[in-house]
Amino acid sequence: MNAQLKKGLLDVCVLSVLNRGESYGYKILKDLGEYIELSESTLYPILRRLEAGNCVTVRPVEHEGRLRKMYTITNTGKMQLMDFLADWKEVERIYQYIREGVDLD
């Protein structure tokens, strides 16, 4: 997948994981691993950006003697997901137009 296109989808993918329930970094990576390749060095800046944009909240939780950051989607994050889904209909129309103009044989 084109790197620029993929980059544009990552925030929404992370929000989608969190829309299913509170989670932490490693689990988010694991949940997304089947669908999109994402590294820790990419995920944590995304989570910080989403937190700065009030799309997620973070709370520390002790787990096996260590603090784990738990991320929860906010109403702002849910609205960003809904906006993405509304915009995706336009992307699908553009995709269909491009596909019809390409001879795949």
VOFIVO-871124 format. One line per 2 residues: number of its first residue (from 0); their letters; for each residue x negated, y negated, z of N, C-alpha, C. Coordinates in steps of 0.05 Angstrom, whole numbers, plus 5000, padded with zeros to 4 digits. Example, Ala and Ser with C-alpha at 12.3 -4.5 7.8 and 13.67 -1.06 7.14 Angstrom:
BEGIN
0	as	4736/5114/5156/4754/5090/5156/4736/5066/5156; 4743/5045/5142/4727/5021/5143/4742/4999/5157 .
END
This chain:
BEGIN
0	mn	4983/5023/5000/5000/5000/5000/4982/4975/5000; 4990/4955/4986/4976/4930/4984/4972/4918/5012 .
2	aq	4948/4909/5019/4942/4900/5046/4960/4876/5054; 4964/4857/5036/4981/4834/5043/5010/4842/5048 .
4	lk	5020/4860/5032/5048/4869/5037/5050/4884/5063; 5030/4901/5068/5030/4916/5093/5029/4897/5117 .
6	kg	5011/4877/5116/5008/4859/5138/5035/4845/5144; 5050/4838/5124/5075/4825/5129/5096/4843/5142 .
8	ll	5092/4869/5141/5111/4887/5153/5104/4895/5181; 5080/4891/5189/5071/4902/5215/5086/4890/5239 .
10	dv	5090/4864/5240/5105/4852/5262/5132/4865/5265; 5146/4868/5242/5172/4879/5242/5172/4909/5251 .
12	cv	5151/4923/5243/5149/4951/5251/5146/4953/5282; 5129/4936/5293/5125/4936/5322/5151/4928/5336 .
14	ls	5165/4908/5326/5190/4900/5338/5210/4923/5337; 5210/4938/5315/5229/4960/5312/5224/4982/5333 .
16	vl	5198/4988/5338/5192/5007/5359/5203/4997/5386; 5198/4971/5392/5206/4960/5418/5237/4957/5419 .
18	nr	5250/4955/5397/5279/4954/5397/5291/4981/5406; 5276/5002/5404/5284/5028/5413/5280/5032/5443 .
20	ge	5264/5014/5455/5259/5016/5484/5231/5005/5491; 5228/4998/5516/5203/4988/5526/5180/5008/5520 .
22	sy	5156/4997/5514/5134/5015/5507/5108/5002/5513; 5086/5017/5508/5059/5007/5513/5042/5012/5488 .
24	gy	5019/5000/5486/5003/5001/5462/4998/5028/5450; 4988/5047/5465/4982/5073/5453/5007/5087/5442 .
26	ki	5029/5084/5457/5054/5097/5448/5064/5083/5423; 5061/5057/5421/5070/5043/5397/5054/5053/5373 .
28	lk	5028/5056/5376/5011/5067/5355/5020/5095/5347; 5026/5111/5367/5035/5139/5362/5062/5139/5347 .
30	dl	5080/5122/5356/5107/5122/5344/5106/5112/5315; 5088/5094/5309/5086/5083/5282/5068/5100/5264 .
32	ge	5051/5117/5276/5032/5132/5261/5043/5148/5238; 5067/5158/5240/5079/5174/5219/5087/5157/5195 .
34	yi	5090/5130/5199/5101/5113/5179/5081/5093/5167; 5062/5084/5184/5044/5064/5174/5018/5066/5190 .
36	el	4995/5063/5176/4969/5065/5190/4964/5039/5205; 4959/5041/5230/4955/5018/5247/4934/5024/5268 .
38	se	4914/5007/5272/4893/5012/5292/4898/4994/5316; 4884/5001/5338/4886/4985/5362/4877/4956/5357 .
40	st	4856/4953/5341/4846/4926/5335/4865/4910/5319; 4884/4922/5306/4905/4908/5292/4930/4904/5310 .
42	ly	4937/4924/5326/4961/4923/5342/4960/4901/5363; 4939/4900/5378/4939/4882/5401/4940/4852/5393 .
44	pi	4928/4843/5372/4933/4816/5363/4962/4811/5354; 4974/4832/5343/5003/4830/5336/5020/4826/5361 .
46	lr	5014/4843/5381/5029/4841/5406/5025/4813/5419; 5001/4803/5419/4996/4776/5430/5011/4755/5414 .
48	rl	5011/4757/5388/5026/4738/5371/5056/4740/5376; 5066/4764/5379/5095/4767/5385/5102/4756/5413 .
50	ea	5083/4759/5432/5088/4748/5458/5088/4718/5457; 5068/4706/5443/5066/4677/5440/5091/4666/5427 .
52	gn	5103/4681/5409/5127/4673/5395/5153/4679/5409; 5151/4688/5434/5174/4696/5451/5190/4718/5439 .
54	cv	5178/4735/5423/5192/4758/5412/5190/4783/5430; 5170/4783/5447/5167/4805/5467/5159/4793/5494 .
56	tv	5165/4808/5515/5155/4801/5541/5136/4824/5550; 5118/4818/5568/5098/4837/5578/5100/4838/5608 .
58	rp	5098/4863/5618/5097/4866/5647/5077/4888/5654; 5060/4884/5674/5041/4904/5682/5055/4926/5698 .
60	ve	5048/4951/5693/5058/4974/5708/5034/4991/5715; 5033/5000/5740/5011/5018/5748/5017/5046/5738 .
62	he	4996/5058/5725/4999/5085/5714/4972/5099/5719; 4973/5120/5735/4949/5136/5741/4926/5118/5750 .
64	gr	4932/5099/5768/4912/5082/5780/4902/5059/5763; 4914/5056/5739/4907/5034/5721/4932/5018/5715 .
66	lr	4927/4993/5707/4950/4976/5698/4954/4980/5669; 4979/4984/5662/4987/4988/5634/5006/4965/5628 .
68	km	5002/4952/5604/5020/4931/5596/5044/4944/5582; 5068/4938/5592/5093/4947/5580/5105/4924/5565 .
70	yt	5113/4929/5540/5124/4909/5523/5154/4914/5519; 5170/4892/5520/5198/4893/5516/5207/4872/5495 .
72	it	5224/4880/5477/5233/4861/5457/5253/4841/5470; 5252/4816/5461/5270/4795/5471/5292/4790/5451 .
74	nt	5311/4773/5458/5332/4766/5438/5320/4753/5414; 5299/4737/5418/5285/4724/5395/5274/4746/5377 .
76	gk	5261/4766/5388/5251/4789/5373/5273/4804/5358; 5295/4807/5371/5318/4821/5358/5328/4804/5334 .
78	mq	5329/4778/5338/5337/4761/5316/5317/4762/5292; 5291/4764/5299/5272/4767/5277/5276/4793/5262 .
80	lm	5283/4814/5276/5290/4839/5262/5314/4836/5244; 5335/4823/5254/5359/4819/5238/5353/4802/5214 .
82	df	5337/4781/5217/5329/4764/5194/5314/4780/5173; 5296/4797/5182/5281/4814/5164/5300/4832/5148 .
84	la	5320/4844/5161/5338/4862/5147/5355/4846/5127; 5363/4822/5134/5378/4805/5115/5360/4798/5091 .
86	dw	5335/4791/5096/5317/4784/5074/5310/4808/5057; 5311/4832/5069/5303/4856/5054/5321/4861/5030 .
88	ke	5346/4853/5032/5364/4857/5010/5354/4843/4985; 5343/4819/4989/5331/4804/4967/5306/4818/4956 .
90	ve	5290/4828/4974/5266/4843/4966/5274/4867/4949; 5295/4881/4957/5304/4904/4942/5312/4896/4914 .
92	ri	5326/4873/4911/5334/4864/4884/5310/4858/4867; 5289/4845/4879/5265/4839/4864/5251/4864/4856 .
94	yq	5249/4883/4875/5236/4909/4869/5250/4923/4846; 5276/4923/4846/5291/4936/4824/5286/4922/4798 .
96	yi	5285/4896/4798/5278/4881/4773/5251/4889/4763; 5231/4890/4780/5204/4897/4772/5203/4926/4762 .
98	re	5216/4944/4776/5216/4972/4768/5229/4976/4741; 5250/4961/4735/5263/4964/4709/5246/4954/4686 .
100	gv	5227/4936/4693/5209/4926/4672/5183/4941/4669; 5180/4963/4683/5155/4979/4682/5162/5007/4671 .
102	dl	5147/5014/4650/5151/5041/4639/5134/5061/4655; 5147/5078/4670/5133/5097/4688/5125/5123/4674 .
104	d	5132/5125/4649/5124/5150/4634/5097/5149/4623 .
END
